[in-house]
Amino acid sequence: MELVFNFNSSWYIVFFGFISSWVVMMLLRHKNFGKKELVEQVFVGVGGLTTCVLMELFAISTGLWGYPTGNWPVILWPTYFAGTLFGYQLFRSIEIVLHRPIFKSNVR
């Protein structure tokens, strides 16, 4: 199977949409983030990428869907990685909202 680097421009919109959403959510959620957070995001991104690539390979090999010969868009992989990073930030943001007290007492 050949790799194709000439794909529809819509893939770029999806990829940069995920990347920009990830950056915006990361900046809104953190005033400063450390090395530990960055390493955690890389591990989550690689895990999501691996899962999605395995899903693609399984689906293609079992005939669930397919691509014309020599037309496997490589942009899928960085888009999967970016989508996983966005999902990580989304879930972390939801986690913060759910664990924040609704009413904060000013009494000390």
N, CA, C and O atoms as a Tinker XYZ file with bonds, in Angstrom:
   432  protein
     1  N      0.849000   -1.166000    0.000000    73     2
     2  CA     0.000000    0.000000    0.000000    64     1     3
     3  C      0.899000    1.234000    0.000000    63     2     4     5
     4  O      1.841000    1.336000    0.786000    81     3
     5  N      0.596000    2.145000   -0.877000    73     3     6
     6  CA     1.370000    3.366000   -0.999000    64     5     7
     7  C      0.817000    4.452000   -0.085000    63     6     8     9
     8  O     -0.371000    4.469000    0.236000    81     7
     9  N      1.692000    5.348000    0.322000    73     7    10
    10  CA     1.278000    6.491000    1.116000    64     9    11
    11  C      1.085000    7.678000    0.187000    63    10    12    13
    12  O      1.895000    7.915000   -0.710000    81    11
    13  N      0.023000    8.413000    0.404000    73    11    14
    14  CA    -0.291000    9.547000   -0.455000    64    13    15
    15  C     -0.176000   10.833000    0.359000    63    14    16    17
    16  O     -0.728000   10.931000    1.455000    81    15
    17  N      0.533000   11.805000   -0.172000    73    15    18
    18  CA     0.676000   13.092000    0.501000    64    17    19
    19  C     -0.107000   14.193000   -0.203000    63    18    20    21
    20  O      0.049000   15.372000    0.116000    81    19
    21  N     -0.942000   13.813000   -1.154000    73    19    22
    22  CA    -1.771000   14.765000   -1.885000    64    21    23
    23  C     -3.217000   14.459000   -1.531000    63    22    24    25
    24  O     -3.813000   13.546000   -2.102000    81    23
    25  N     -3.793000   15.217000   -0.589000    73    23    26
    26  CA    -5.150000   14.930000   -0.155000    64    25    27
    27  C     -5.993000   16.192000   -0.141000    63    26    28    29
    28  O     -5.487000   17.303000   -0.300000    81    27
    29  N     -7.261000   15.998000    0.050000    73    27    30
    30  CA    -8.244000   17.071000    0.034000    64    29    31
    31  C     -7.895000   18.124000    1.091000    63    30    32    33
    32  O     -7.444000   17.788000    2.186000    81    31
    33  N     -8.106000   19.379000    0.757000    73    31    34
    34  CA    -7.780000   20.470000    1.676000    64    33    35
    35  C     -8.669000   20.461000    2.922000    63    34    36    37
    36  O     -8.320000   21.085000    3.924000    81    35
    37  N     -9.794000   19.775000    2.879000    73    35    38
    38  CA   -10.659000   19.689000    4.058000    64    37    39
    39  C     -9.960000   19.001000    5.221000    63    38    40    41
    40  O    -10.253000   19.287000    6.382000    81    39
    41  N     -9.038000   18.095000    4.914000    73    39    42
    42  CA    -8.284000   17.426000    5.977000    64    41    43
    43  C     -7.448000   18.427000    6.760000    63    42    44    45
    44  O     -7.291000   18.289000    7.973000    81    43
    45  N     -6.914000   19.427000    6.081000    73    43    46
    46  CA    -6.137000   20.453000    6.771000    64    45    47
    47  C     -7.020000   21.256000    7.719000    63    46    48    49
    48  O     -6.593000   21.625000    8.813000    81    47
    49  N     -8.250000   21.524000    7.294000    73    47    50
    50  CA    -9.182000   22.256000    8.148000    64    49    51
    51  C     -9.479000   21.457000    9.413000    63    50    52    53
    52  O     -9.486000   22.011000   10.512000    81    51
    53  N     -9.721000   20.166000    9.261000    73    51    54
    54  CA    -9.988000   19.308000   10.418000    64    53    55
    55  C     -8.765000   19.264000   11.332000    63    54    56    57
    56  O     -8.890000   19.419000   12.546000    81    55
    57  N     -7.588000   19.053000   10.751000    73    55    58
    58  CA    -6.358000   18.953000   11.544000    64    57    59
    59  C     -6.100000   20.245000   12.316000    63    58    60    61
    60  O     -5.879000   20.210000   13.527000    81    59
    61  N     -6.126000   21.381000   11.627000    73    59    62
    62  CA    -5.842000   22.646000   12.301000    64    61    63
    63  C     -6.976000   23.065000   13.231000    63    62    64    65
    64  O     -6.747000   23.813000   14.182000    81    63
    65  N     -8.178000   22.604000   12.975000    73    63    66
    66  CA    -9.273000   22.829000   13.913000    64    65    67
    67  C     -9.018000   22.130000   15.243000    63    66    68    69
    68  O     -9.212000   22.714000   16.309000    81    67
    69  N     -8.577000   20.868000   15.171000    73    67    70
    70  CA    -8.245000   20.134000   16.396000    64    69    71
    71  C     -7.060000   20.763000   17.116000    63    70    72    73
    72  O     -7.093000   20.939000   18.334000    81    71
    73  N     -6.010000   21.101000   16.364000    73    71    74
    74  CA    -4.815000   21.679000   16.986000    64    73    75
    75  C     -5.137000   23.018000   17.646000    63    74    76    77
    76  O     -4.731000   23.255000   18.784000    81    75
    77  N     -5.857000   23.893000   16.951000    73    75    78
    78  CA    -6.166000   25.198000   17.531000    64    77    79
    79  C     -7.101000   25.062000   18.732000    63    78    80    81
    80  O     -6.949000   25.797000   19.708000    81    79
    81  N     -8.053000   24.150000   18.682000    73    79    82
    82  CA    -8.942000   23.925000   19.831000    64    81    83
    83  C     -8.156000   23.411000   21.021000    63    82    84    85
    84  O     -8.411000   23.808000   22.158000    81    83
    85  N     -7.198000   22.526000   20.762000    73    83    86
    86  CA    -6.356000   21.993000   21.836000    64    85    87
    87  C     -5.548000   23.113000   22.483000    63    86    88    89
    88  O     -5.470000   23.197000   23.708000    81    87
    89  N     -4.948000   23.972000   21.664000    73    87    90
    90  CA    -4.126000   25.064000   22.194000    64    89    91
    91  C     -4.974000   26.039000   23.000000    63    90    92    93
    92  O     -4.578000   26.456000   24.088000    81    91
    93  N     -6.132000   26.402000   22.475000    73    91    94
    94  CA    -7.004000   27.341000   23.184000    64    93    95
    95  C     -7.441000   26.747000   24.517000    63    94    96    97
    96  O     -7.382000   27.424000   25.544000    81    95
    97  N     -7.877000   25.496000   24.514000    73    95    98
    98  CA    -8.332000   24.876000   25.768000    64    97    99
    99  C     -7.188000   24.714000   26.750000    63    98   100   101
   100  O     -7.379000   24.876000   27.956000    81    99
   101  N     -5.998000   24.395000   26.251000    73    99   102
   102  CA    -4.846000   24.245000   27.139000    64   101   103
   103  C     -4.507000   25.586000   27.785000    63   102   104   105
   104  O     -4.214000   25.638000   28.979000    81   103
   105  N     -4.542000   26.664000   27.014000    73   103   106
   106  CA    -4.231000   27.980000   27.559000    64   105   107
   107  C     -5.308000   28.467000   28.521000    63   106   108   109
   108  O     -4.994000   29.126000   29.512000    81   107
   109  N     -6.568000   28.153000   28.247000    73   107   110
   110  CA    -7.634000   28.533000   29.164000    64   109   111
   111  C     -7.585000   27.741000   30.462000    63   110   112   113
   112  O     -7.923000   28.259000   31.526000    81   111
   113  N     -7.171000   26.510000   30.371000    73   111   114
   114  CA    -7.166000   25.638000   31.544000    64   113   115
   115  C     -5.941000   25.836000   32.421000    63   114   116   117
   116  O     -5.997000   25.590000   33.626000    81   115
   117  N     -4.860000   26.266000   31.846000    73   115   118
   118  CA    -3.605000   26.410000   32.597000    64   117   119
   119  C     -3.046000   27.808000   32.413000    63   118   120   121
   120  O     -3.022000   28.356000   31.312000    81   119
   121  N     -2.610000   28.352000   33.501000    73   119   122
   122  CA    -1.828000   29.574000   33.369000    64   121   123
   123  C     -0.391000   29.194000   33.054000    63   122   124   125
   124  O      0.282000   29.871000   32.278000    81   123
   125  N      0.061000   28.140000   33.641000    73   123   126
   126  CA     1.370000   27.568000   33.292000    64   125   127
   127  C      1.280000   26.062000   33.496000    63   126   128   129
   128  O      0.662000   25.588000   34.449000    81   127
   129  N      1.885000   25.339000   32.617000    73   127   130
   130  CA     1.850000   23.892000   32.741000    64   129   131
   131  C      3.282000   23.381000   32.740000    63   130   132   133
   132  O      4.173000   23.954000   32.113000    81   131
   133  N      3.469000   22.297000   33.458000    73   131   134
   134  CA     4.808000   21.779000   33.635000    64   133   135
   135  C      5.142000   20.646000   32.687000    63   134   136   137
   136  O      4.358000   20.263000   31.819000    81   135
   137  N      6.320000   20.135000   32.891000    73   135   138
   138  CA     6.821000   19.047000   32.056000    64   137   139
   139  C      5.975000   17.786000   32.230000    63   138   140   141
   140  O      5.754000   17.037000   31.279000    81   139
   141  N      5.504000   17.563000   33.464000    73   139   142
   142  CA     4.695000   16.371000   33.739000    64   141   143
   143  C      3.415000   16.375000   32.910000    63   142   144   145
   144  O      3.033000   15.346000   32.352000    81   143
   145  N      2.754000   17.524000   32.825000    73   143   146
   146  CA     1.527000   17.642000   32.035000    64   145   147
   147  C      1.806000   17.403000   30.559000    63   146   148   149
   148  O      1.031000   16.734000   29.874000    81   147
   149  N      2.907000   17.948000   30.074000    73   147   150
   150  CA     3.267000   17.782000   28.664000    64   149   151
   151  C      3.556000   16.316000   28.343000    63   150   152   153
   152  O      3.113000   15.807000   27.313000    81   151
   153  N      4.291000   15.641000   29.215000    73   151   154
   154  CA     4.592000   14.215000   29.016000    64   153   155
   155  C      3.309000   13.394000   29.047000    63   154   156   157
   156  O      3.136000   12.469000   28.253000    81   155
   157  N      2.411000   13.736000   29.966000    73   155   158
   158  CA     1.128000   13.026000   30.054000    64   157   159
   159  C      0.329000   13.185000   28.759000    63   158   160   161
   160  O     -0.268000   12.224000   28.274000    81   159
   161  N      0.317000   14.395000   28.204000    73   159   162
   162  CA    -0.414000   14.628000   26.963000    64   161   163
   163  C      0.210000   13.879000   25.792000    63   162   164   165
   164  O     -0.508000   13.377000   24.927000    81   163
   165  N      1.530000   13.798000   25.753000    73   163   166
   166  CA     2.198000   13.052000   24.673000    64   165   167
   167  C      1.835000   11.568000   24.767000    63   166   168   169
   168  O      1.544000   10.938000   23.750000    81   167
   169  N      1.850000   11.009000   25.975000    73   167   170
   170  CA     1.478000    9.600000   26.139000    64   169   171
   171  C      0.031000    9.351000   25.726000    63   170   172   173
   172  O     -0.263000    8.361000   25.057000    81   171
   173  N     -0.875000   10.248000   26.125000    73   171   174
   174  CA    -2.283000   10.103000   25.744000    64   173   175
   175  C     -2.427000   10.233000   24.229000    63   174   176   177
   176  O     -3.169000    9.470000   23.609000    81   175
   177  N     -1.726000   11.190000   23.632000    73   175   178
   178  CA    -1.783000   11.376000   22.180000    64   177   179
   179  C     -1.264000   10.175000   21.415000    63   178   180   181
   180  O     -1.871000    9.755000   20.430000    81   179
   181  N     -0.147000    9.618000   21.860000    73   179   182
   182  CA     0.415000    8.427000   21.207000    64   181   183
   183  C     -0.516000    7.232000   21.386000    63   182   184   185
   184  O     -0.695000    6.436000   20.464000    81   183
   185  N     -1.112000    7.107000   22.584000    73   183   186
   186  CA    -2.070000    6.019000   22.807000    64   185   187
   187  C     -3.288000    6.145000   21.918000    63   186   188   189
   188  O     -3.753000    5.152000   21.359000    81   187
   189  N     -3.813000    7.357000   21.778000    73   187   190
   190  CA    -4.958000    7.583000   20.891000    64   189   191
   191  C     -4.606000    7.345000   19.438000    63   190   192   193
   192  O     -5.393000    6.767000   18.688000    81   191
   193  N     -3.428000    7.789000   19.039000    73   191   194
   194  CA    -2.964000    7.565000   17.673000    64   193   195
   195  C     -2.829000    6.083000   17.385000    63   194   196   197
   196  O     -3.265000    5.606000   16.337000    81   195
   197  N     -2.230000    5.356000   18.309000    73   195   198
   198  CA    -2.059000    3.913000   18.141000    64   197   199
   199  C     -3.410000    3.215000   18.029000    63   198   200   201
   200  O     -3.601000    2.354000   17.169000    81   199
   201  N     -4.333000    3.583000   18.887000    73   199   202
   202  CA    -5.670000    2.989000   18.849000    64   201   203
   203  C     -6.354000    3.243000   17.509000    63   202   204   205
   204  O     -6.942000    2.333000   16.925000    81   203
   205  N     -6.277000    4.472000   17.029000    73   203   206
   206  CA    -6.940000    4.808000   15.761000    64   205   207
   207  C     -6.270000    4.144000   14.562000    63   206   208   209
   208  O     -6.957000    3.726000   13.629000    81   207
   209  N     -4.945000    4.040000   14.570000    73   207   210
   210  CA    -4.253000    3.361000   13.470000    64   209   211
   211  C     -4.604000    1.881000   13.469000    63   210   212   213
   212  O     -4.834000    1.301000   12.408000    81   211
   213  N     -4.647000    1.261000   14.644000    73   211   214
   214  CA    -5.054000   -0.145000   14.714000    64   213   215
   215  C     -6.495000   -0.326000   14.241000    63   214   216   217
   216  O     -6.810000   -1.316000   13.581000    81   215
   217  N     -7.368000    0.623000   14.574000    73   215   218
   218  CA    -8.748000    0.568000   14.101000    64   217   219
   219  C     -8.792000    0.642000   12.580000    63   218   220   221
   220  O     -9.524000   -0.112000   11.939000    81   219
   221  N     -8.006000    1.555000   12.000000    73   219   222
   222  CA    -7.950000    1.679000   10.539000    64   221   223
   223  C     -7.464000    0.377000    9.899000    63   222   224   225
   224  O     -8.060000   -0.110000    8.938000    81   223
   225  N     -6.388000   -0.175000   10.433000    73   223   226
   226  CA    -5.838000   -1.416000    9.868000    64   225   227
   227  C     -6.844000   -2.555000    9.966000    63   226   228   229
   228  O     -6.992000   -3.333000    9.024000    81   227
   229  N     -7.531000   -2.661000   11.090000    73   227   230
   230  CA    -8.536000   -3.705000   11.263000    64   229   231
   231  C     -9.686000   -3.518000   10.279000    63   230   232   233
   232  O    -10.125000   -4.468000    9.631000    81   231
   233  N    -10.169000   -2.277000   10.176000    73   231   234
   234  CA   -11.316000   -2.014000    9.294000    64   233   235
   235  C    -10.969000   -2.265000    7.836000    63   234   236   237
   236  O    -11.795000   -2.783000    7.084000    81   235
   237  N     -9.774000   -1.910000    7.433000    73   235   238
   238  CA    -9.369000   -2.128000    6.043000    64   237   239
   239  C     -9.169000   -3.612000    5.768000    63   238   240   241
   240  O     -9.578000   -4.119000    4.723000    81   239
   241  N     -8.535000   -4.308000    6.715000    73   239   242
   242  CA    -8.256000   -5.732000    6.488000    64   241   243
   243  C     -9.517000   -6.587000    6.524000    63   242   244   245
   244  O     -9.552000   -7.648000    5.901000    81   243
   245  N    -10.553000   -6.151000    7.238000    73   243   246
   246  CA   -11.796000   -6.926000    7.282000    64   245   247
   247  C    -12.823000   -6.444000    6.266000    63   246   248   249
   248  O    -13.906000   -7.020000    6.157000    81   247
   249  N    -12.495000   -5.400000    5.527000    73   247   250
   250  CA   -13.392000   -4.927000    4.485000    64   249   251
   251  C    -14.506000   -4.014000    4.969000    63   250   252   253
   252  O    -15.464000   -3.776000    4.234000    81   251
   253  N    -14.403000   -3.492000    6.202000    73   251   254
   254  CA   -15.431000   -2.560000    6.671000    64   253   255
   255  C    -15.438000   -1.289000    5.833000    63   254   256   257
   256  O    -16.504000   -0.759000    5.520000    81   255
   257  N    -14.284000   -0.807000    5.476000    73   255   258
   258  CA   -14.147000    0.272000    4.516000    64   257   259
   259  C    -12.793000    0.141000    3.860000    63   258   260   261
   260  O    -11.940000   -0.622000    4.315000    81   259
   261  N    -12.603000    0.866000    2.820000    73   259   262
   262  CA   -11.354000    0.762000    2.088000    64   261   263
   263  C    -11.027000    2.048000    1.374000    63   262   264   265
   264  O    -11.852000    2.956000    1.273000    81   263
   265  N     -9.833000    2.107000    0.890000    73   263   266
   266  CA    -9.355000    3.246000    0.122000    64   265   267
   267  C     -8.924000    2.729000   -1.237000    63   266   268   269
   268  O     -8.452000    1.598000   -1.347000    81   267
   269  N     -9.081000    3.541000   -2.272000    73   267   270
   270  CA    -8.582000    3.104000   -3.582000    64   269   271
   271  C     -7.084000    2.806000   -3.489000    63   270   272   273
   272  O     -6.385000    3.383000   -2.657000    81   271
   273  N     -6.610000    1.933000   -4.317000    73   271   274
   274  CA    -5.205000    1.519000   -4.265000    64   273   275
   275  C     -4.293000    2.742000   -4.303000    63   274   276   277
   276  O     -4.417000    3.609000   -5.169000    81   275
   277  N     -3.388000    2.784000   -3.352000    73   275   278
   278  CA    -2.426000    3.867000   -3.287000    64   277   279
   279  C     -2.997000    5.186000   -2.827000    63   278   280   281
   280  O     -2.412000    6.234000   -3.099000    81   279
   281  N     -4.125000    5.168000   -2.136000    73   279   282
   282  CA    -4.750000    6.421000   -1.727000    64   281   283
   283  C     -5.096000    6.392000   -0.241000    63   282   284   285
   284  O     -6.224000    6.705000    0.141000    81   283
   285  N     -4.140000    6.019000    0.591000    73   283   286
   286  CA    -4.359000    6.035000    2.031000    64   285   287
   287  C     -3.856000    7.373000    2.550000    63   286   288   289
   288  O     -2.644000    7.582000    2.611000    81   287
   289  N     -4.747000    8.287000    2.926000    73   287   290
   290  CA    -4.310000    9.637000    3.308000    64   289   291
   291  C     -3.531000    9.640000    4.622000    63   290   292   293
   292  O     -4.061000    9.289000    5.676000    81   291
   293  N     -2.291000   10.036000    4.539000    73   291   294
   294  CA    -1.406000   10.060000    5.704000    64   293   295
   295  C     -1.843000   11.124000    6.702000    63   294   296   297
   296  O     -1.481000   11.043000    7.876000    81   295
   297  N     -2.604000   12.109000    6.269000    73   295   298
   298  CA    -3.068000   13.166000    7.168000    64   297   299
   299  C     -3.953000   12.607000    8.283000    63   298   300   301
   300  O     -4.152000   13.263000    9.305000    81   299
   301  N     -4.485000   11.393000    8.089000    73   299   302
   302  CA    -5.296000   10.778000    9.141000    64   301   303
   303  C     -4.522000   10.655000   10.445000    63   302   304   305
   304  O     -5.070000   10.922000   11.515000    81   303
   305  N     -3.273000   10.261000   10.374000    73   303   306
   306  CA    -2.512000    9.977000   11.597000    64   305   307
   307  C     -2.248000   11.216000   12.436000    63   306   308   309
   308  O     -2.512000   11.186000   13.638000    81   307
   309  N     -1.737000   12.315000   11.863000    73   307   310
   310  CA    -1.600000   13.499000   12.716000    64   309   311
   311  C     -2.951000   14.048000   13.171000    63   310   312   313
   312  O     -3.046000   14.638000   14.247000    81   311
   313  N     -4.000000   13.860000   12.360000    73   311   314
   314  CA    -5.324000   14.307000   12.770000    64   313   315
   315  C     -5.831000   13.481000   13.944000    63   314   316   317
   316  O     -6.446000   14.024000   14.861000    81   315
   317  N     -5.581000   12.178000   13.928000    73   315   318
   318  CA    -5.938000   11.338000   15.076000    64   317   319
   319  C     -5.198000   11.801000   16.328000    63   318   320   321
   320  O     -5.795000   11.892000   17.401000    81   319
   321  N     -3.902000   12.095000   16.199000    73   319   322
   322  CA    -3.098000   12.563000   17.327000    64   321   323
   323  C     -3.667000   13.875000   17.868000    63   322   324   325
   324  O     -3.854000   14.021000   19.076000    81   323
   325  N     -3.944000   14.831000   16.970000    73   323   326
   326  CA    -4.474000   16.135000   17.384000    64   325   327
   327  C     -5.863000   15.985000   18.007000    63   326   328   329
   328  O     -6.181000   16.664000   18.984000    81   327
   329  N     -6.688000   15.103000   17.448000    73   327   330
   330  CA    -8.017000   14.864000   18.007000    64   329   331
   331  C     -7.953000   14.273000   19.401000    63   330   332   333
   332  O     -8.770000   14.606000   20.260000    81   331
   333  N     -6.989000   13.401000   19.627000    73   331   334
   334  CA    -6.815000   12.816000   20.949000    64   333   335
   335  C     -6.372000   13.870000   21.953000    63   334   336   337
   336  O     -6.852000   13.880000   23.087000    81   335
   337  N     -5.461000   14.760000   21.556000    73   335   338
   338  CA    -5.032000   15.839000   22.449000    64   337   339
   339  C     -6.197000   16.762000   22.788000    63   338   340   341
   340  O     -6.352000   17.178000   23.937000    81   339
   341  N     -7.019000   17.083000   21.782000    73   339   342
   342  CA    -8.196000   17.903000   22.034000    64   341   343
   343  C     -9.143000   17.195000   23.012000    63   342   344   345
   344  O     -9.653000   17.816000   23.945000    81   343
   345  N     -9.372000   15.907000   22.797000    73   343   346
   346  CA   -10.223000   15.142000   23.706000    64   345   347
   347  C     -9.690000   15.129000   25.123000    63   346   348   349
   348  O    -10.460000   15.204000   26.081000    81   347
   349  N     -8.373000   15.033000   25.265000    73   347   350
   350  CA    -7.742000   15.063000   26.589000    64   349   351
   351  C     -8.061000   16.390000   27.284000    63   350   352   353
   352  O     -8.484000   16.401000   28.440000    81   351
   353  N     -7.861000   17.501000   26.584000    73   351   354
   354  CA    -8.138000   18.806000   27.174000    64   353   355
   355  C     -9.616000   18.964000   27.503000    63   354   356   357
   356  O     -9.968000   19.540000   28.532000    81   355
   357  N    -10.477000   18.457000   26.635000    73   355   358
   358  CA   -11.916000   18.547000   26.870000    64   357   359
   359  C    -12.311000   17.791000   28.138000    63   358   360   361
   360  O    -13.048000   18.315000   28.973000    81   359
   361  N    -11.826000   16.573000   28.280000    73   359   362
   362  CA   -12.151000   15.788000   29.478000    64   361   363
   363  C    -11.565000   16.391000   30.737000    63   362   364   365
   364  O    -12.206000   16.370000   31.787000    81   363
   365  N    -10.353000   16.931000   30.654000    73   363   366
   366  CA    -9.758000   17.581000   31.825000    64   365   367
   367  C    -10.550000   18.824000   32.213000    63   366   368   369
   368  O    -10.710000   19.104000   33.400000    81   367
   369  N    -11.044000   19.569000   31.235000    73   367   370
   370  CA   -11.851000   20.755000   31.519000    64   369   371
   371  C    -13.164000   20.360000   32.182000    63   370   372   373
   372  O    -13.599000   21.005000   33.136000    81   371
   373  N    -13.794000   19.306000   31.683000    73   371   374
   374  CA   -15.035000   18.813000   32.288000    64   373   375
   375  C    -14.766000   18.335000   33.708000    63   374   376   377
   376  O    -15.576000   18.574000   34.604000    81   375
   377  N    -13.651000   17.669000   33.922000    73   375   378
   378  CA   -13.288000   17.196000   35.252000    64   377   379
   379  C    -13.151000   18.360000   36.226000    63   378   380   381
   380  O    -13.591000   18.264000   37.372000    81   379
   381  N    -12.551000   19.449000   35.784000    73   379   382
   382  CA   -12.386000   20.620000   36.644000    64   381   383
   383  C    -13.742000   21.228000   36.979000    63   382   384   385
   384  O    -13.993000   21.597000   38.126000    81   383
   385  N    -14.613000   21.333000   35.987000    73   383   386
   386  CA   -15.940000   21.918000   36.221000    64   385   387
   387  C    -16.754000   21.050000   37.173000    63   386   388   389
   388  O    -17.441000   21.582000   38.045000    81   387
   389  N    -16.695000   19.743000   37.029000    73   387   390
   390  CA   -17.485000   18.854000   37.879000    64   389   391
   391  C    -16.990000   18.802000   39.310000    63   390   392   393
   392  O    -17.776000   18.549000   40.222000    81   391
   393  N    -15.706000   19.036000   39.528000    73   391   394
   394  CA   -15.163000   18.943000   40.886000    64   393   395
   395  C    -15.034000   20.305000   41.560000    63   394   396   397
   396  O    -14.532000   20.393000   42.681000    81   395
   397  N    -15.474000   21.353000   40.901000    73   395   398
   398  CA   -15.454000   22.682000   41.488000    64   397   399
   399  C    -16.705000   22.845000   42.349000    63   398   400   401
   400  O    -17.801000   22.488000   41.920000    81   399
   401  N    -16.550000   23.377000   43.547000    73   399   402
   402  CA   -17.750000   23.596000   44.373000    64   401   403
   403  C    -18.676000   24.624000   43.723000    63   402   404   405
   404  O    -18.223000   25.624000   43.167000    81   403
   405  N    -19.983000   24.359000   43.806000    73   403   406
   406  CA   -20.963000   25.252000   43.201000    64   405   407
   407  C    -21.040000   26.561000   43.983000    63   406   408   409
   408  O    -21.007000   27.646000   43.402000    81   407
   409  N    -21.145000   26.445000   45.303000    73   407   410
   410  CA   -21.188000   27.616000   46.156000    64   409   411
   411  C    -19.926000   27.656000   46.985000    63   410   412   413
   412  O    -19.565000   26.676000   47.637000    81   411
   413  N    -19.267000   28.774000   46.958000    73   411   414
   414  CA   -18.023000   28.918000   47.712000    64   413   415
   415  C    -18.286000   29.840000   48.890000    63   414   416   417
   416  O    -18.756000   30.967000   48.733000    81   415
   417  N    -17.979000   29.343000   50.046000    73   415   418
   418  CA   -18.210000   30.128000   51.250000    64   417   419
   419  C    -17.049000   31.094000   51.471000    63   418   420   421
   420  O    -15.889000   30.734000   51.275000    81   419
   421  N    -17.363000   32.300000   51.871000    73   419   422
   422  CA   -16.338000   33.283000   52.192000    64   421   423
   423  C    -16.046000   33.318000   53.689000    63   422   424   425
   424  O    -15.193000   34.083000   54.140000    81   423
   425  N    -16.749000   32.497000   54.454000    73   423   426
   426  CA   -16.560000   32.451000   55.912000    64   425   427
   427  C    -15.293000   31.662000   56.204000    63   426   428   429
   428  O    -15.056000   30.592000   55.645000    81   427
   429  N    -14.474000   32.235000   57.114000    73   427   430
   430  CA   -13.228000   31.529000   57.468000    64   429   431
   431  C    -13.214000   31.198000   58.925000    63   430   432
   432  O    -12.253000   30.605000   59.414000    81   431
